[in-house]
Amino acid sequence: MTDDSKDNSEKSSADIGLEPLLQAHIGRKLREFYDSAVREPVPDRFKLLLDQLENDELESVGDKAEGKAEQA
């Protein structure tokens, strides 16, 4: 690759960027959207699933602890 072609590729990749004001606007809108999503309550179905996962995890930890106690 010659120096000229390298310079051209660097210039073209820099030219595709968004204007700083547009980037800031998009960033603000994305933050607004995600902030509102985070403030929404967790659906009851998700809470139930999380509780089931936690209980299954506690049971498997308990089973492992019992297995170690039996081996000792």
N, C-alpha and C positions, 0 to 999 in steps of 0.2 A: 504494500500500500504506500503510495507516495504521500508526501506531506500535503500536497494540494487536495487529494481525495480525503485525507483525514480531516483537514480543516472544513471541507464541505459537509462531511457527515456530522461533525460536531455542531456546525451552524444549523443544519436542518433539524437536529434533535432539539436544540434550544428553541427553535422557532415554533415548535408544536406546543409549547407550554401555554397555560392559560394566563390571562392578565391577572395581576395580584388582586385587584378589586373583585374580579369574578371569582377567584379562588376563595377570598374572604367571604363573599356572599354565599357561596355553596357550603362553606364550612359552617356558617351561622345557621343555615337552613337544616343541615344535617344534624347539628347539635340540638336544635329545637325539636326535630322529629324524634331523635333518640331519647331526649330528656322526657318528652311526653310519654313515650313507650315505657320508660323505666318507672314512671309514676303510676302506671296502671296496676291494679291489683293482680296478683297471681291467681289464675283460675283454680277453682276448687279441685278439678280433675288433676291438675299438675301437682297440687299440694298432696293429694292422695298418692300419686305416683312417687313423689319424693319421699313420703313417709314409708311407703312399701320398700323402696330401695334402701333407705336407712335401716329399716328393721331387718331386711335380708342381710345387709352388711354386718350388722351387730350379731346376728345369728351365726354367720360364717366365722366371725372373729371368735365367738364363744366356742364353736365347734373346734376350731384350731387350738384354742387354749385347752380344751378338754383332752384333745389328742396328745398334746405335749405332756399334760399331767399324767396321763395313762402310761406314756413311755418312760417317765422318770421313776 
